Amino acid sequence: MTPEEALEAAQDAGRTGRLDWTPHAYEQARKRNIKKLDARAALASATHAVYQPENDRWRIEGGQDLEGDDLTVVVVFEGLLVIITFF
């Protein structure tokens, strides 16, 4: 997957809501007061994707939550499913 393909897939998941959260993501979201719609907005508005080969994850960057705050989302693509975790 290229960075462009990863970005497009993440943006699509944000727009459509076709994603799943890991338990770690739920925990981090609760700690940071991130709602599901914030994560979706950040994915849909993201501007680039950076591959992390050490853990086979993608950092989806440049997006903003519903309040306009920057929010980076780390994702793993498994077929059509996007698993989200926050760092």
Secondary structure, 3 states (H helix, E strand, C coil): CCHHHHHHHHHHHHHHCCCEECHHHHHHHHHHCCCHHHHHHHHHHCCEEEEECCCCEEEEECCECCCCCECCEEEEEECCEEEEECC
